[in-house]
Amino acid sequence: MRSDSTSSTPSLRIALIGTRGIPAAYGGFETAVEEVGRRLVDRGHRVLVYGRDAGTVGDSYLGMRRVTLPAVRQKALETLSHTALSTLHSVTKGRPDAAFVFNAANSPFLPLLRARRIPVALHMDGLEWRRSKWGSRGKAYYRWAETFGVRTADAIIADAPGIADYYDHQYGVDSELIRYGAPLLDEAPTDGITALGLEPGGYHLVVARFEPENHVREIVEGYAASGASKPLVVVGSAPYAAEYTAEIDRIAASDPRIRLLGGVYDQGLLDALYHHAYTYLHGHSVGGTNPSLLRAMGAGTAVIAFDVVFNREVLDEQGWFFGEPADVARALDAAEADADAVSTASASVRQRAAEAFSWGDVTTAYEDLAIRIAAGGSIHPTARRARRTETDWPG
């Protein structure tokens, strides 16, 4: 461990393992790695980010060192194969003072890090074993990996109060509640959306992978049954869900109001789509604090969300909620009939994003945790014998 001559805070070498890497162009983990990593660098730490795509930005990005390693391009093996190589690099060449491993599926690699005296915090993400994209074997693996992670990590990270409650209820262990941050967006150019034939405030938006637990099909079905005059713009796709995607395509093909854009990787255009939408429909149901929802909130866009405890907590009950396609239709009709309610909801979620989801606060939490585990703090002595309770979690 090195000392920072300009601060009482120790300067650490910190490894971020288990994501697709930076620049962020895919999901919540990658966004967190980029936003937190760049701020840790600004605070005097040395950050190593393991990724899968070399890209064109070189070995350094925003002050972070990029380590690019291959992966098996197959759903069940891509994450595990890449994390295996990243772990080997970390213990032989990286030798960080502290490591953050993302995704409970990667828990089998924690003992190797700890054996080399590299303290490690495991970001558990949501309840992955509930995702319908996994078959029975995949779900069983995630349940096992979750338990193994609790027993082997020096700290576990929950990204929402509901997730923290889950680990307390199921295992009787304390987790670190560290949220995601919300990017705040007060303005965005209109060129990109007008090029798509859209107008500011003139469309409803969905941004999600096409997976059953994200309820894109239910949103599209509900929209088709509504009397909405504003078009529904759907951003997203799914590399491993052809049948589910085909169902969405079928519904969209019968309704000219529905626009399927596929994946949008131009961050400027995506920002504009969020900022200028009349409402944002959020169907995610198994995660904790979802980055797509935070992005809509930070852009000041009213939200119609799937009714689960995670979404209600993040939104602080602001907006509309749905469980079935009929609820989507009613929410859309209500929103289009009451522009003042939409304006009020938009202002409320924007304020909530600014007050409760700051990337600066998130970085401070990561920094504090890194310092504590690097200094020897660990839940391992008490959590290593943790067992899952047989009582169902009420969340």
N, C-alpha and C positions, 0 to 999 in steps of 0.2 A: 504494500500500500504506500502511495506517495502523498506527501503533504503539499498543499497549495500555499505558496508563500504569501499570497495576497488575501487569504481567507482562512478562517478557523475550520472550515469544512474540508475534510480530506478529499484529495483528488483520486478518483478511482478509474480503473480500467474495467469497463462494463460491456458484456457481450449480450446481444439480443438475438435469440436463436428460435427457429421454428416457423418463420413467416416466409413469404415470397420475396421480401426484401424491399429496398428502396431504389428509386423514387416510388412512392406509394401510387399504385394504379389499379388496385384490386379491391381490398376490403378493409375492415376495421382494424385488424391487427397491423396491417402495413401502415395505415394512417397513424396509428398510435406510435409505432416504431419511429416514423419520420418526425412526428411532432414532438415526442418526448426526447428522442435521440438528439435532435438539433439543439434543444434547450439544455440538455445535459452537457453538450459540448460547450455551449455558451457559459455554462457554470464551471468550466474548467476540467471536466471529465473527458476521458478518452473512450470513445464508443465504437465497438465493432458490430456491424450488422451483417448477418449471414443471409444471403439471398440466392435465388435460382436463375436469374436472368442477368447476364452481364450488361445488357443495354448499351448505351452510348455515353454514359456520364463518367466513366472511369472508376478508379479505385477509391475515390473520395467523393462524398456528396454532402453538402451542407456541414462540412467538418467531420462527418462520420466516415470511418473506414468501411468500405464495402468488401466483403469476402464472398465471392460467387462460386458456388459448387453445384454439381449436377444433381438431377433427381430422376427417378423412374416415372415416366409420364403415364401413370395409371392411378385411378381414383384411390384405391386402397393403399397404394405404396408410395405415392408422390411425397406426401409430407414426411412419412417415416424414413424413407431412403435419404431425403435431403437432411433431415435432422440428425440421422446417424453420422453422416459425413461432417456435418457442422460440429457435432459434439467431439468427434475425433480431432478435428482441426483445433477446437478450443482447448482441449486438454494437452495437445502436443505443441501447438504454436501460439495460440491466442493467450492462454494462461491469464484469464481475467481475474480481477478481485471479486467480482460478483457476476452472476449470469441470470438473465431472465429468459425462461423458456415459455413459449406461447403454445397453447393447445394441450389439453389433457392427454390427447393421444400420444404425445411425445414423452410421457412420464417414464417409459422404460429406460431412457437414456440418463435420467437423473443420477442413478447410483455411480455411473462412470465419472460424472462431473464431481460429485461429492468425494469419491475415492481419491481424486487428485486435489482435494482440499479447495475446490471451487464452490462456494456457497451458491445455492440456486433457489430462485423463486419461480413457481409455476403458475402461469396465468391460465385459469381453468376454462375461460370463455363461458358459454352458456351450457345448457344441458344437452350435450351433443348426442347422447344416446337416445334422445327423444326424436331426433330427426328421421323423417320417413325415408330419406335417400339411402339410409343404411339398412341392409338386410339384418336377419337375426344374428348372424355372426358379427357383423360390424357393431351392432348395438351392444352385444355381449362384450366385445372388446373394449368399447368405450366405458362401459360400467366398470370393467376390471381396471382399466387404465386410470380412471378417476380415483378409485380406491388406492391403487398403487401410488399415485401421485400424492395423495394426502399423507400416506405413510412414509414417503421418501423425501419430500421437499423440505427445505428450510423454512419456506413460507408459501402460502397459496394465496392467489389474488382472485377476488371476486369483483366483477364490474358493475354490480347492482346490489342494493340491499336484499332483494329477493334471493339472489344467488348466495350471498353471505348467510342468510337465514337457512338456506338449504344445507350448507356444510355444517352449520351448527346443529341443525336438527338431525341430519343423517349420520354425522360422524362425531359430533361433540367437539369440534375443533374450531379455533378462531381463524378467520381469514382476514386478509388485508382488503378493505373496501377501497378500490381505486377505480374511479369512473373513467370514461372517455371524455375528451373535450369537444366542445361544439365550435366549429368555425363560424365566426360572426360575419355576416354579409349584409351591408347596408345598401349596396347598389350593384348592378351588373348590366353590361351592355345588352342591347336587344337584337343586335345584328344576327346572332346565331339562331335565336328562336324565330325571328321573322323569316330567315332563310328556310326554315322548316314549315312555313305557312302558319305560324302561331302568333298570338298577340299577348302582350303582358296582361296577366289576370284573366286570360281567355281560355284556360285549359286546366284540367285536373291531371295530377302527375303520380305515377308509380315508379319507384326505382327498387328493383329487387332481383335476385336470382330466381329463376323459375323452379322453385322447389315447393312441395306441398305445404310445409310448415310456414312458408311465407305468404300463402293464401292469395297468390296472384290470380289463380283461376276464379276464386270466389269474388275477388274484386271486379274482375272483368265481367263475370256473369251478373253481378249485382248492378254494375254500370249499365249493361245492356238492357236490364229490366227497368232502369230509371227513366225519368223524363228529362234528364240533363241535356242542356243545349250546348254546353261547353264540351269539347272533345276530351277524351281520355288518352293521355300520352303514357306509354309503357316503355320504360327503359330497363333492359335486362335480357338475360338468356340463361341457358343451363347446359354445360357440356355433357352432363351425364343423365339428363332427364328428357329424352326424346319424346316419350309418350305423353308426359305432362305438358311439354311445350306444344305438342300437336293439339291437345285439348284447348289450350289458350288460343292457338292460331285459328282453330275452327270457330270459336266464339267471335273472335275479332273479324274474321272474314265475312260474317253475316251482319256486321254493324259498321257502317262507314264512319261513325263517330270515333271509333277506336283506332289509335295509331300505335303500331308496334315499331319502335326504333331500333331494337336490338341493343347491344352493348354500346355505351357512349364512354369513350376513354379520354376525350378532350375535357380537361378539368374546367376550363373556362366556360365551355358550353354547358356542362353539367351544373355548374354554379348558376348560370343564367336560367336553366330549366327549373331549378329549385326556387330561385328568387322570384321569378315571374309567374309561377303557378298560382291558380286561385286556391286550390287545396292540394295537399299531399296525402295520398292514401298509403298507409303503412300496415302491412299484413304480417310482419314477423311475430313469431309466437314462442320460440324456444330459447332465445338469447336473453341477455341481461339488458344493459344499456346499449342500444343499437346505434352505430355511427350514422346510418342513413337517416334515422329519425332525428338525431342531433343536427344533422346538416340542414334538414328542412326547418327545424326550429330556429337555428342560427340565421337562416335566410328570411325569417319572419313570415313563414307560410303556415296557414291554418292546417290542422291535421285531423284526418279521419283514421283511427287506429284500431287494430284488432284488440279485442278486449281481454287482455291478460294483465297480471299484476305488474309486470315489468314496464309495460307501456303506460299504464295509468300513473305509476310512480314517476317516470321520467317526465311525463307531460304535466304532472301535478293536477291531474283530472281536467285539464283544459282541452277542449275540442269535442269530437264525436267519436263513438266507439261502436264496433260491430262484431258480430259473431257469425252471422250467416249472410249470404248474398242479399237477402231481403233487407237486412239492416244497412248494407252498403247503399242500396237504392234509396232508402228513406233518408240516410245522411246526406247523400248527394243532392236530393231534391230539397231538403231543408237548407243546405248551404247555398244553393243557387237562389232560393227564395228569400234569403236574409243576408244581404251583403254586409249589413252592420255587424251581425254576429260573427261573420268571417273576419272582418276587420278587427274586432275585439279579440278573437281567438289568436289572430296573427300577432298582435302586439303582446299578448300574454305569453305565448310560447317563446317569442324573441327575448323577452325580459327573463324568462326562466332559463333560457340557454346562457345568457350573459352572466347571471348570478350564480348558477349551480354547476356549470360545466366549463370551467376555465382550463385551458391546456397548461397554463402556468401552475395552477394548483395541482393538476395531475402530475406534472413533472416533479414538483416538490415531494409528492407522495412516493414516487418511484425513487427519487434521490434519497429520501429518508430511509426507505426500505433497503436500498442497496448498502447504505452506510451501516445499518443495523446488522444485516446478515454478514457483511464483510468483517464486522467486529465480533462475530461469533453468535449473534442472536439466531435462534432457530426453534421451530415448533417440533422438530424431529424427535427429541427425547420423549415427549408426551404423545405425539401423533403416530409414532411408528407402529403402535399396536391398535390403532383405531379400526373399528369395525362399522360397517354400514348397519344402521338400525333396520329392523324388519317392519317398522311402522312407516306407512306411506307418508310422503311429504305433502302437507296440505296446500302448498303453493300451486 
